[in-house]
Amino acid sequence: MRMRRLALLAAAVLCSGGAARAPVDLLIRGGTVFTGSAAPFVGDVAVSGDRIRAVGRRLAVPARRTIDARGMIVAPGFIDPHTHAGDQLASDDPRVRLIPGFLMQGVTTAFIGNDGNGAPEVEAVLGGAARKPVGINYAAYVGLGPVRERVLGEADRAPTATELARMRLLVAGAMCQGALGFSTGLFYAPQNFATTGEVVALAREAARRGGVYDSHIRDESSYTIGLAAAVDEAIAVGRAARLPVNISHIKALGVDVHGQAPAIIARVEAARRAGQRVTADQYPWSASGTKLVAALVPRWAQDGGRAALLRRLADPALADRLRRDMTENMRRRGGAASLLITEGPQKGRTLADLAQARGGDAVTAALAVIRVADPAVASFNQTEADIAAFMRRPWVMTGSDASPGHPRAYGSFARKYADYVVARKVIPLRDFVERSTSLAADSFGLAGRGRLKPGAFADIVVFDPERYAARATYEQPTLLAAGMRTVVVNGVVALHDGALTGAAAGRALAHAPPPGTCP
């Protein structure tokens, strides 16, 4: 409370004019300021060290450096709650660790370990920033995938009581090392072999230590239990384990569930009215990104991992069943032309292209690819009506699900602004800013992030409202976004006049468990 009073006093002094005073390090002058929680105004943001010192209409303060933001939008640094940037953040190449694709969009904080992929060694993951400086802030989840594989391998079976206790210890230990929460990817083998009860038992370890539950739900389509039941399961986990729930990259995937967005929204909002904390993130693209095996191969064929899968592919007794199930999975995703391979020798070709080139059917073409590798694919499976319906909800934040080969890694925030704010007018600019900043900060407990206010960390973006847009496409997914003028990370200018400065000012953001919950 005392620090807050001092910060407010400093802001008042800075706005008052009068006698000379110590200069601030950085003054962003004359932009249209969106604070993340208040109506926009034309004004200034002053920064000293790694903190915002003042925000106001006409700050009377000397500055060591002034950035002219007239005609620009000034906002908090964007927070991406769902990425797959862990390898980039741990890269030996300092240029890769800057994460240019994020900085050029204004993303200053990202989460990793999503979809149940977070390793239990969270202390080492977070400690990487001290050994190898990074360009953005990041937080990390502990994931069901590594936890389950450490104890059960890739088998389709339930854990024994002893095994479940070991898994719980792994989650608890990761939370005590600073994990943000517990993440699952229940669509993917071997995670989808876990029952709801197993997930609840592990989520309780995160709940005891103030974490959240983030889930790529069991079914976004009609593969197994269906979209509606999968959303219900995520909500049920949160209710039983008593922790906040975030539904990863919310969508209605595939022809069988197109148009179901209003019904899914109603389910989530019923839980929220009942007092549960339920949110979601969303990327603004009609194509999802996944692996070819996950998209097409039935779960029974994945039991035991890739080696077991390849044995089943070679078994003539299973051929008819396998082809029948793969044909059905291809249908629900919109057909062979809707699956674009985004890595490997067939990059840039759809399964329909490959089938035509081979003179055969699409399932045969897919099996030929899978026998060699399991490439990433862009799967065109959503409707604009569903995308817009989810986007309008106040509990749906911006996310990228950034992964290689998909333009969402380089353009999600910029595309949402240019396409859904400016061109299609699905949401207003203020909503875009707040769904990309303060909503995420509040939902995940990122203290001092997500708002422009005195005392907050100085994560700030300045972008040109006429030029800010994605350039990445499905054909050229690594094109950097346009129109971002300045990005400040923890008070350090990381991007200026649209060019990276080379500064690596990012920090690892460790979650602090409540006192008494860790050894």
NUTIDREN-578232 format. One line per 10 residues: number of its first residue (from 1); their letters; for each residue z, x, y of C-alpha. Coordinates in steps of 0.1 Angstrom, whole numbers. Each point is the difference from the previous one (the first is absolute). Example, Ala and Ser with C-alpha at 12.3 -4.5 7.8 and 13.67 -1.06 7.14 Angstrom:
2
1> AS> 78 123 -45; -7 14 34
This chain:
519
1> MRMRRLALLA> 0 0 0; 9 28 24; -34 17 -6; -18 -33 7; 19 -3 33; -9 35 10; -37 -6 -9; -1 -32 22; 17 19 28; -26 27 -2
11> AAVLCSGGAA> -28 -26 1; 16 -16 31; 3 33 18; -36 9 -8; -13 -33 14; 20 1 32; -18 27 19; 20 21 25; 14 35 -4; -17 27 -20
21> RAPVDLLIRG> 8 0 -37; -7 21 -31; -36 -4 -12; -8 -17 -32; -22 19 -25; -28 -26 -1; -9 -30 21; -26 -25 -13; -11 -17 32; -17 -33 9
31> GTVFTGSAAP> -9 -15 -34; 5 -35 -12; 32 4 -19; 8 -20 -32; 35 9 -8; 0 -15 -35; 23 -29 9; -8 -12 36; -29 -13 21; -23 28 11
41> FVGDVAVSGD> 0 14 35; -18 28 19; 24 29 2; 12 33 -12; 18 17 -29; 21 31 6; 9 24 -28; 26 28 -2; 2 20 -32; -6 -22 -30
51> RIRAVGRRLA> 12 -32 17; -12 -26 24; 20 4 32; -13 -30 20; -25 -28 -1; -9 -19 32; -26 -12 25; 1 29 24; 23 28 -11; 9 23 29
61> VPARRTIDAR> 5 31 -20; -15 35 0; -17 12 -32; -10 33 -15; -31 -18 -14; -16 -32 10; -26 -20 -20; -21 -25 19; -1 -32 -20; -16 -23 25
71> GMIVAPGFID> -21 -25 -18; 15 9 -33; 23 -17 -24; 34 17 -5; 19 -9 -31; 26 13 -25; -15 22 -27; -13 -21 -29; 20 -2 -32; -20 -2 -33
81> PHTHAGDQLA> 23 -15 -27; -24 6 -29; -19 32 -6; -9 25 -27; 2 30 23; 25 20 -20; -24 26 -12; -13 6 35; 35 4 14; 8 26 -27
91> SDDPRVRLIP> -33 18 4; -1 38 4; -26 -5 27; 17 -6 34; -30 -18 13; 2 -26 -28; 37 -4 6; -7 -12 36; -15 -31 -16; -29 -3 25
101> GFLMQGVTTA> -11 -33 -13; 33 -15 10; 5 18 33; -34 -10 12; 10 -37 -5; 35 5 15; 20 -1 -32; 31 21 6; 21 -11 -30; -11 -7 -36
111> FIGNDGNGAP> 17 -10 -32; -8 17 -34; 9 -7 -36; -14 -36 2; -14 -20 -30; 29 14 -20; -13 36 2; 30 17 17; 15 29 -19; 38 0 -4
121> EVEAVLGGAA> 3 34 16; 1 -15 34; 20 28 15; -28 25 -8; -27 -24 13; 19 -5 33; 9 37 2; -37 9 0; -3 -6 37; 24 29 8
131> RKPVGINYAA> -20 24 -22; -34 -12 10; -2 -17 34; -18 -34 1; -18 -19 27; 18 -34 -5; 33 -13 -10; 4 -13 -35; 25 -19 -23; -1 -1 -38
141> YVGLGPVRER> 7 -25 -27; 12 6 -35; -25 -18 -24; 2 -18 -33; -29 19 -14; 15 35 -1; 35 -14 -9; -13 -20 -29; -23 28 -13; 29 26 1
151> VLGEADRAPT> 19 -22 -24; -25 -21 -19; -33 18 3; -30 -24 3; 10 -23 -28; 0 -38 2; 36 -6 -9; 34 -9 15; 26 27 6; 32 1 -21
161> ATELARMRLL> 32 -4 19; 4 38 0; -35 5 13; 5 -26 27; 31 18 11; -19 32 3; -27 -17 21; 27 -15 23; 15 34 5; -34 14 11
171> VAGAMCQGAL> -4 -28 25; 36 4 13; -5 38 3; -32 -4 19; 16 -25 24; 28 25 6; -26 26 8; -14 -21 28; -25 -24 -16; -9 -30 22
181> GFSTGLFYAP> 2 -23 -30; -14 -9 -34; -38 -5 -4; -19 -15 -28; -37 -4 -10; 4 -27 -26; -38 -5 -3; -4 35 -14; 8 13 -35; 25 11 -10
191> QNFATTGEVV> 20 -17 28; -13 -34 -10; 17 4 -34; 34 -5 19; 16 -34 -1; 14 -17 31; 35 7 -13; -7 37 -2; -13 1 35; 30 -19 13
201> ALAREAARRG> 24 24 -17; -17 30 17; -4 -18 34; 38 -6 0; 5 38 2; -21 0 32; 18 -30 14; 34 16 -4; -12 28 22; -16 -21 27
211> GVYDSHIRDE> -36 3 -12; -29 -24 -1; -22 -12 -29; -37 6 6; -25 -13 -26; -36 0 -9; 6 -32 -18; -8 -7 -36; -31 -20 6; -20 -5 33
221> SSYTIGLAAA> -26 -20 -19; -1 -17 -34; 4 29 -23; 33 -9 -16; 26 -23 17; -21 -8 30; 4 7 37; 25 -28 8; 23 9 -29; -2 37 9
231> VDEAIAVGRA> 11 -7 36; 28 -22 -15; 11 29 -22; 2 24 30; 21 -25 19; 22 -5 -31; 6 37 -3; 12 2 36; 22 -31 -5; 16 13 -32
241> ARLPVNISHI> 4 36 11; 10 -10 36; -23 22 20; -29 -6 24; -35 -4 -16; -33 12 13; -32 -11 -17; -25 28 1; -35 -6 14; 3 -38 -3
251> KALGVDVHGQ> -33 -16 -11; -18 -26 -21; -21 22 -23; -29 -14 -18; -20 -32 -4; 27 -19 -19; 25 2 29; -22 -1 31; 15 -25 24; 35 3 -13
261> APAIIARVEA> 14 18 31; 16 -32 15; 18 -7 -32; 13 36 -3; 11 -1 37; 19 -32 -7; 19 17 -29; 10 30 21; 10 -21 30; 21 -23 -23
271> ARRAGQRVTA> 19 31 -11; 4 12 35; 14 -34 11; 25 3 -29; 13 32 15; -19 27 -19; -15 30 18; -36 -1 -12; -29 17 18; -35 14 -9
281> DQYPWSASGT> -25 25 11; -37 -4 1; -31 21 5; -30 -16 19; -27 5 -26; -17 -24 -24; -1 27 -27; 30 13 -18; 2 35 -15; 11 7 -35
291> KLVAALVPRW> -11 19 -32; -28 -13 -22; 23 -2 -30; 26 -21 19; -27 -23 12; -17 -7 -33; 18 12 -31; 25 -25 -15; 37 11 0; 2 0 -38
301> AQDGGRAALL> -26 27 -1; 20 22 24; 32 1 -21; 9 36 -6; -21 16 27; -35 14 2; 0 17 -34; 8 -33 -17; -26 -18 22; -27 23 -11
311> RRLADPALAD> 8 -5 -36; -2 -38 5; -34 4 17; -13 18 -31; 14 -26 -24; -29 -23 -11; 26 -27 -11; 11 -4 36; -34 1 16; -7 -37 3
321> RLRRDMTENM> 35 -8 13; -2 29 25; -34 -11 13; 11 -36 3; 31 9 21; -19 24 22; -27 -25 6; 26 -25 11; 17 25 23; -33 8 16
331> RRRGGAASLL> -7 -37 6; 33 -5 17; -7 29 24; -33 -15 10; -24 17 -24; -15 35 -5; -15 2 34; 34 -4 16; 14 33 -15; -10 31 19
341> ITEGPQKGRT> 9 34 -15; 14 22 27; 5 33 -17; -16 22 -27; -36 4 -10; -7 -38 4; 15 -1 35; -18 -25 23; -14 -21 -29; 11 -34 -12
351> LADLAQARGG> 4 -9 -37; -30 -22 5; -20 31 11; 12 20 -30; -9 -28 -24; -35 -3 14; -5 37 -1; 11 1 -37; -20 -31 -9; 31 -17 -14
361> DAVTAALAVI> 29 -22 9; 28 8 25; 28 1 -26; -19 27 -20; -6 19 32; 37 -2 9; 11 12 -35; -23 30 3; 17 9 33; 35 -6 -13
371> RVADPAVASF> -6 22 -30; -5 30 24; 24 -8 28; 18 -28 18; -15 0 35; 13 -19 31; -19 -31 9; -3 -23 30; 3 -35 -12; -15 -27 23
381> NQTEADIAAF> 22 -29 -10; 15 -18 31; -11 -26 25; 2 3 37; 18 -34 2; 28 13 -22; 2 33 18; 4 -18 34; 25 -25 -14; 24 28 -11
391> MRRPWVMTGS> -6 20 31; 12 -27 23; 34 -3 -16; 28 17 21; 14 17 -31; -32 18 -10; -2 36 13; -30 23 2; -4 25 -28; -28 21 -15
401> DASPGHPRAY> 7 6 -37; -17 33 10; -17 16 -30; -30 23 -5; -35 -15 0; 9 -32 19; -5 -3 38; 34 -16 4; 15 35 0; -19 9 32
411> GSFARKYADY> -4 -33 17; 25 -28 -8; 19 -2 33; -31 6 21; -20 -26 -20; 27 -26 3; 0 4 38; -38 1 5; -9 -27 -26; 29 -23 -1
421> VVARKVIPLR> 15 2 35; -31 6 22; -30 -13 -19; 14 -29 -22; 31 -7 21; 21 -7 -32; 31 13 17; 8 10 36; 5 37 10; 38 -3 4
431> DFVERSTSLA> 3 -13 -36; -22 29 -12; 23 25 17; 32 -15 -12; -12 -5 -36; -10 37 0; 33 12 15; 32 -18 4; -4 -24 -29; -3 29 -24
441> ADSFGLAGRG> 29 19 17; 23 -30 -2; -10 -10 -35; 7 34 -14; 28 11 22; -17 28 18; 26 6 28; -15 12 33; -36 -6 -11; -25 -28 8
451> RLKPGAFADI> 9 -7 36; -5 16 34; 35 -1 15; 25 26 14; 16 20 -28; -27 -7 -26; -19 28 -16; -31 8 20; -27 -12 -24; -27 -13 24
461> VVFDPERYAA> -37 -9 -1; -25 -3 29; -33 -16 -9; -31 -13 18; -2 -38 -5; -38 2 4; -6 27 -26; 28 -1 -26; -17 -8 -32; -6 11 -36
471> RATYEQPTLL> -30 22 -8; 7 3 -37; -22 -21 -23; -2 -4 -38; -30 23 0; 17 26 23; 38 -6 -5; 13 31 17; -14 -5 35; 28 3 25
481> AAGMRTVVVN> 8 -29 23; -11 -1 36; 18 -9 32; 35 15 -5; 7 21 31; 35 14 -5; 26 0 -28; 35 13 4; 22 7 -30; 37 6 6
491> GVVALHDGAL> -8 10 36; -28 24 -9; -36 -7 10; -19 0 -33; -32 -15 13; -14 3 36; -33 -11 14; -10 -11 -34; 5 34 -16; 27 13 -23
501> TGAAAGRALA> 22 26 16; 11 16 -33; 36 -9 6; 19 -9 -32; 30 -19 14; 6 -25 -28; 33 -4 -18; 12 -12 -33; 20 -32 5; 28 -2 -26
511> HAPPPGTCP> 17 -33 -6; 38 2 4; 19 -20 -27; 31 -18 10; 33 21 -2; 15 0 -34; -31 -9 -20; -10 36 -9; 20 29 -16
